[in-house]
Amino acid sequence: MDIQYLLALQDFRNNIQNFLTPFMEFISMFATTYLILIPVFFYWFWDKRKGLYPLVSYYFCMFLTPLIKLSACIYRPWIRDSRILPAGDSIRTATGYSFPSGHTTTAAPLSGGMAVNLWDSRRTRWLSFLFAAFILLTGFSRNYLGVHTPQDVFVAITLSVLSLVLTAKLFEYLDRHPEKEDWFLLAGFLLSWAGILFISVKSYPMDLNAEGKLIVDPVKMMNDGYGDLGKVIGFTVARFVEKKWIRFRPLEKDWKSFLLCLAALVPMILLKTFFQPVLTGWLGSHWGKLLFSVLYTFYYIALVPALLKLVGGRAKAAA
């Protein structure tokens, strides 16, 4: 049934001469490259706690997704059925095993968290619908491009909803017991390293094709796992540093603060575009991705807040 659905979408793509393919590729790329900038900006500029909500939900998914992917080891649709021909450049950009969809477990907690944040006000409620629609569109784009089955997407959305609920419950608990947060951060730090150990030593399918070559190289499949778990490690360290020594508050909501926070997003794009390849070339794809994820997360969780606090302090002194 799932393969038949993908074949139907493939026929539709061919009938319209791939007219929608560039748009679907853009949606998938935006979900994993640029979407995170929105809650990060919200965290810096508007509301620290509400900004953390989609981000922490995202880290829950970044912890669970690679462990599930690298435990289930489900092959991509085109490996399972040679009739599936992914659209455009999708084979190159679809890294890792198939189940669940990593693009969806990126888009859903970030976009879903923002939808929850913006629901409270009638003026912004329409944006909640847009963010919710983006989740569905991202999941559909993965099916449309032929790189994930409907089951991959459905489980990814379910996992993301669970992460959003767990994060809301965690925040409620920490509101009552703020002294417990360090223990949760320590648990996340240690469990992430345990996850890295697990995916590094577990066994993987070693199926060969007719030419005697590996159908899927498990070493390559681990790349995203190292990067995702590195994000969780980076967050636990950065959040501890920010909470203990920085304790920033968003600046005054004026145009200067808006532009300053907007400018602070630019290095995030540059880091991902130029610095990540340097690290992976230097340290290899596993440890390079892990270190990049740690540094990248530390940048927006702790370093920029420290700079914003410094700027805010100087502005108050000047006034």
Stockholm file with secondary structure:
# STOCKHOLM 1.0

chainA/1-319         MDIQYLLALQDFRNNIQNFLTPFMEFISMFATTYLILIPVFFYWFWDKRKGLYPLVSYYFCMFLTPLIKLSACIYRPWIRDSRILPAGDSIRTATGYSFPSGHTTTAAPLSGGMAVNLWDSRRTRWLSFLFAAFILLTGFSRNYLGVHTPQDVFVAITLSVLSLVLTAKLFEYLDRHPEKEDWFLLAGFLLSWAGILFISVKSYPMDLNAEGKLIVDPVKMMNDGYGDLGKVIGFTVARFVEKKWIRFRPLEKDWKSFLLCLAALVPMILLKTFFQPVLTGWLGSHWGKLLFSVLYTFYYIALVPALLKLVGGRAKAAA
#=GR chainA/1-319 SS CHHHHHHHHHHHHHHTTTTTHHHHHHHHHHHHHTTTHHHHHIIIIICHHHHHHHHHHHHHHHHHHHHHHHHHCCCCHHHHCTTCCCCTTHHHHCCSCSSSCHHHHHHHHHHHHHHHHHHSSTTTHHHHHHHHHHHHHHHHHHHHTTSSCHHHHHHHHHHHHHHHHHHHHHHHHHHHCGGGHHHHHHHHHHHHHHHHHHHHHSCCCCCBCTTSCBSSCHHHHTHHHHHHHHHHHHHHHHHHHIIIIICCCCCCSSHHHHHHHHHHHHHHHHIIIIIHHHHHHHHCHHHHHHHHHHHHHHIIIIIHHHHHHHHHHHHHHHC
#=GC SS_cons         CHHHHHHHHHHHHHHTTTTTHHHHHHHHHHHHHTTTHHHHHIIIIICHHHHHHHHHHHHHHHHHHHHHHHHHCCCCHHHHCTTCCCCTTHHHHCCSCSSSCHHHHHHHHHHHHHHHHHHSSTTTHHHHHHHHHHHHHHHHHHHHTTSSCHHHHHHHHHHHHHHHHHHHHHHHHHHHCGGGHHHHHHHHHHHHHHHHHHHHHSCCCCCBCTTSCBSSCHHHHTHHHHHHHHHHHHHHHHHHHIIIIICCCCCCSSHHHHHHHHHHHHHHHHIIIIIHHHHHHHHCHHHHHHHHHHHHHHIIIIIHHHHHHHHHHHHHHHC
//
